[in-house]
Amino acid sequence: MSSSKYAEPFRIKSVEMLKETTPEYRRKVLEGVGYNLFKVKADDIYIDCLTDSGTSAMSDRQWAALMTGDESYVGNRCFYDYEKAIQDLFGFQYVIPTHQGRAAEQLLARMLYPKRPQAKYVLANMAFDSTRAAAIIHGVTAIDLLEPAGYDTIHEHPFKGNLSTEKLEAFIQEHGVDSIAWVQMIVTCNSNGGQPVSMANIKACGEIAHKYGLAYIADCARCFENAYFIKEREPGYQDKTIREICLEMFSYFDYAFMSIKKDGLVNMGGFFCCREQSMYDVAWVDNMNYEGHATYGGLAGRDLAAIAVGLYEGSDYRYLKGRIGQVQYLGERLDEFGVPYVRPVGGNGVYIDARKFYPDIAPEHFPGLCLAADLYLKEGIRVSELGASAFSYKDDKGVIHYPEIDLVRIAISRRVYTNSHMDLIAETLGELFKSGSPNFKGMDKSDWYGATTHFTSSYTPMFK
Ligand SMILES: *Cc1c(COP(=O)(O)O)cnc(C)c1O
C-alpha cells in the first residue's frame, strides 16, 4: 500500500505540543469520570477524535484576516465579506449570521413552524440531534426516510445519504400534506456516517416537496464534502468545479442553514439564508432578539472575517482531496487489520461497528463504550460512542431500549492531525481487534433518566 498519494496539501507553521500521559494516569482519569469520555478534560487527551465540529485548524490567511476584524457594532466591513462569500458560493441573496448552526435552525423553526400549525412531522433523510430538538420544541417529530442502502453498514454504495423518494411520496400520501412541516436534506448525512447525497436525489426530492407545496431546506454543515463526493462519484460532474456543483445543489432549495464549524474551517459560526426579501425581513427582526444585529449575529467582526476566508478554503478542490483522502487513508489502514467499519468511509470520519469489533461483549454491556475506553487507556485517543450509551433509554414501564447498532465514531478534525496520527489510530485499533478488549467484559449503568444522558452518565466496568 502506498501512502504517498495521501500526502497532505499543506505545511505547518504553528504547532501545539500535546501532553503525554501514562496508562496509569489515564486509568485514574477514567475512574474519576465514571468511564465517560465526555467528562475527560481535553488536556488529558493525546489525539482527540470526539467530533469534527469547531475543531479545525485555521490557515495563515484566516489568522491574518482575524487581525483585520472590524468590531463596529453595525455595518462592520467583515460582515459584507462574509455575506458576499455566502452569496457567491451558495447562490442565495439574503444572509443572516448566527453564532452556530443550531441558532440558525431555531430561527428557521420559529419562522416556519407557526405557518404550518397542523404539522406533526418534519421529513428528512436522517435528522441531526439539533433538528429533532428544534422540532420537539414546536410539538413536531422528525422522521427519517433514508434509502435502505443508508442503513447497510457492509455493502459499498456511492450515496448512502440519499432520501428515499418512494418513502417520501408514500409518507406524504399516507399522512396528508397538512401534517408535514417541510422536507429537510442533510448534506452530507451526518447521522449515518457523513454519507453523501447525490445531485439527482437532491433534485428529485425537491421536485416532490414542491409538487405538494412543501418548503425544501438544506442543513448543509458538510456541503463542500458532499460536493466533492458528487464530483468524484456522480456521472456528469467530473469536470465541474466544487463551486459550480454547490451552486447547482443549492438552486434546488428554498432555504439553507449551515453550521460553519464544520466545512467552513472555523471554530464558531453559522448562517441562515433565503431568496425572498419578505422572509429576510422577518428573520432580521427575530434574530435581533436572540443573536443580535443582523450584521454580526452572535459573532465578532474578526470571526466573520475568518469565515469569509474559510468558506473559500473549505470549498477548494485540493484541500477537499487531502481532507477526504486522509479519512480514506485511515479506512485503508484499517482494512489491513480487517477492522469492521461502515463502508465506504464518509467525509468526516470512520465509524467502527462495535458489536462486530467486540463480539464477546453483549449489546446491553456497551461494547462501543468499552472500545472507546480501551482506545483512551492504550494511547490517549478519544472517540465518541454512538450506540447503547448515546441512544438507549428506559421507558415509562421501566423497559430499557437499545439501538439496532453500536457505532464508535472516529471524527477527524480538519487540517489538525497528520497521517502518522492516522497510523497510530489504525494500529491501535488493529491490536485491540486482534486481542479483544484487554480490560473489559462489559460495562453497566445505573443512572437511567428516561432520555439520553450520555453526556453526564457514569458507568461501572466489569473487569476481565
Ligand atoms: C453540527 C450540525 C448541526 C448543528 O450545528 P451547531 O453549529 O453544532 O449548532 C446541525 N446539523 C448538522 C447536520 C450538523 O452536523
The ligand as an SDF file (V2000), in Angstrom:
LIG
                    3D

 15 15  0  0  0  0  0  0  0  0999 V2000
  -23.3830   20.3250   13.7100 C   0  0  0  0  0  0  0  0  0  0  0  0
  -24.6430   20.2000   12.9910 C   0  0  0  0  0  0  0  0  0  0  0  0
  -25.7510   20.9990   13.2920 C   0  0  0  0  0  0  0  0  0  0  0  0
  -25.7600   21.9710   14.4630 C   0  0  0  0  0  0  0  0  0  0  0  0
  -24.7640   22.9170   14.3460 O   0  0  0  0  0  0  0  0  0  0  0  0
  -24.0180   23.5640   15.6160 P   0  0  0  0  0  0  0  0  0  0  0  0
  -23.0640   24.5250   14.9850 O   0  0  0  0  0  0  0  0  0  0  0  0
  -23.3660   22.4690   16.3690 O   0  0  0  0  0  0  0  0  0  0  0  0
  -25.0650   24.2620   16.4060 O   0  0  0  0  0  0  0  0  0  0  0  0
  -26.8910   20.8440   12.5260 C   0  0  0  0  0  0  0  0  0  0  0  0
  -26.9440   19.9330   11.5350 N   0  0  0  0  0  0  0  0  0  0  0  0
  -25.9130   19.1460   11.2160 C   0  0  0  0  0  0  0  0  0  0  0  0
  -26.0420   18.1780   10.0950 C   0  0  0  0  0  0  0  0  0  0  0  0
  -24.7260   19.2390   11.9320 C   0  0  0  0  0  0  0  0  0  0  0  0
  -23.7040   18.4350   11.6330 O   0  0  0  0  0  0  0  0  0  0  0  0
  1  2  1  0
  2  3  1  0
  2 14  2  0
  3  4  1  0
  3 10  2  0
  4  5  1  0
  5  6  1  0
  6  7  2  0
  6  8  1  0
  6  9  1  0
 10 11  1  0
 11 12  2  0
 12 13  1  0
 12 14  1  0
 14 15  1  0
M  END
$$$$
